């Protein structure tokens, strides 16, 4: 399938919208009320610091809603205003935030059901309205919606679309796209749908395995078993790794993507020689600015004294998980929660340790004076951060007294 020609034709269709419907002013009022926070603005104005009695809150200097997420949420509200009585669907979670997705349900926007791991588009009627989320949607999904003559509202983040353009460039030169990401993540599924040949690597360990295979060969059956569900149909590691281009899930750690890119660059240089590098390796900068800014701001917090770190965001939010990962790397006790409701009475917190199931920890907030670092993922509204901070402050009063 010529994915570039398909998307070009789709964007020219009268059933396709990517710019909103002229209700920005009314929606801005709703967004301000539902997601903004006066307390957070006060903290920002006070050099991102809040001091209350025994507790100091240090807020990261970049956190919460990124531009792409805010745009996606605003367009969803606009869509409901523009189509007040029509059935509206979202092909996946709008963003990785449970409260925002519940807000969508509250205005009677439904989510495509997933049955046995696959989305069931049979529920979508002809001429229904369908929102493509910030992560985007696969080419195959867009084809289904086009065939149903649906009104398509595309809220795909421009940074995600930038990655798709890079994958198209790989395909044009018959390069295999090496995608740094999680093969089951909605964004990576969408990105891989634009590729001809692709291989998805989760981390440096997997990248090193692939690069060793490029240099020294190996057992192709073992290779395919190791990357099950993470490669294109008919992928042959003995043929399809001679020319590679790097792409990424935009919410992955910047340093991880850069290191993987450099590893493949060194590998192809060693295999084919420096003078042939451009014939075997391509890399375009597709690291999301917002993700990078939040990671940099998180790093800035570690320059100060912190007793612990609270990271707020959906448990399935990749960019939030990587912020948690940074806290662990810097040996700061940290708690990933998806909202203030996870802070429980009796100095208990319900949180998700990295790579583990949700658990309840006791005595997480120390007695006496304490400095708490706070950040939030790109899908987390300021209101959720405010609610969390207020809960911490209230709990600290109980602990101290």
Residue, then its C-alpha position, 0 to 999 in steps of 0.5 A: x500500500x502506498x501509505x503516503x498517497x493514501x494519507x495525502x488523499x485522506x487529508x484532502x477529503x471533506x470528511x477529514x478535519x485537523x484544524x478544529x471547528x471554530x469553537x476555540x474560545x468556548x473550549x478554552x473556557x472549559x479547559x481552564x475550568x477543568x484542567x488549570x490550577x491557580x495553586x500551580x501558577x502560584x508555585x511557578x511564580x514563586x520559582x517553582x517552590x512551595x513552603x508550608x510548615x515542615x514541607x517544601x514542594x519543588x516542582x519541575x520547571x517543565x511538567x504536565x500537559x504538552x502542546x500536543x496533548x492540550x491540542x488533542x483534548x481541546x479538539x475533542x471538546x470542539x468535536x462534541x460541540x460541532x456534532x452535538x447529537x452524532x455518535x463520536x468515537x475515539x480509536x484509543x484512549x485520547x491520551x494516557x490519563x484516566x481522568x481526562x478519558x473519563x471526561x470524554x465519556x462524560x460528554x458521551x464520547x465512546x471508545x472503540x472496544x478492544x476484544x482479544x487484543x484487537x479493536x472492534x470497528x464493527x461498532x462504528x456506523x457509517x457516517x459516525x464521527x471518529x477522533x484519532x488520538x494524540x498517538x495517531x492511528x494506523x494506516x489500516x484503521x484510517x482505511x477502515x474509517x474512510x471506507x465507512x465514510x466517517x467524519x475523521x477528526x485527526x488530533x495526532x501530535x505533530x511530533x508523531x507525524x514527524x516520525x511517520x515522515x521519517x519512516x516514509x523516507x526510510x521506505x523510499x530508500x528501501x531501508x528497514x526502520x529500527x523503531x525504538x519503542x514498545x511494540x504494543x504501544x498505540x503510537x508505535x503500532x501507528x508508526x510501524x504501519x507506515x513502514x515497509x520493513x521494520x524492527x522494534x527494539x525496546x532498549x539498549x540490550x535488544x539493540x546490542x543483540x541486533x547489532x551483534x547479529x549485523x556484525x557476526x550473524x547468528x541463528x535467524x530462528x532465535x532472532x525472530x523468536x526474541x523479537x516476536x510481534x516486533x517486526x514486519x511480516x516476512x522479516x528476514x534478519x539476514x537480508x533486512x538489516x543491511x540498510x537501517x534507519x532510526x525512528x522512535x516512539x516520541x515518549x521514550x527517553x531521549x538519551x536511550x534513543x540517542x545511544x541506540x542511534x549511535x550504536x547502529x551508526x558505529x555498527x554500520x560504519x564498522x560493517x561497511x566502512x565510513x565511506x559507505x555509511x550513508x548507503x546503510x544508515x539514516x537517522x533524523x531527529x524525531x525526539x519530541x521537544x516536550x518529552x525532552x523538556x520534561x526530562x531535562x527539568x526532571x534532571x534539574x530537580x536532582x541538582x537540589x536536595x530532595x527527600x523523595x519524588x512524586x511522579x504523577x501520570x497514567x500508569x500506562x503513560x510511557x513518558x511518565x514511566x521514563x520520568x520515574x526511571x530517571x528518579x531511580x537512576x538518581x537514587x531518589x525514592x520515588x512514587x508513580x501515582x496516577x492521581x491524588x486518590x492514590x494517597x491514602x490515610x495513615x501515611x500510605x500511598x498506592x503507587x506503581x514501582x517501575x516494572x511492577x504491579x501497583x502496591x501500597x507502601x506505608x510510611x512513605x512520607x518521612x517525619x520532620x522537615x521534608x523536601x518533595x520533588x513533584x513532576x507530571x507526565x505530558x498527559x497530566x493536567x495541572x489540576x491533578x498536580x494541584x490535587x496531589x500537592x494538597x493531599x500531600x500537604x494535608x497528610x503532612x499536617x497529620x504526620x507532624x502533629 
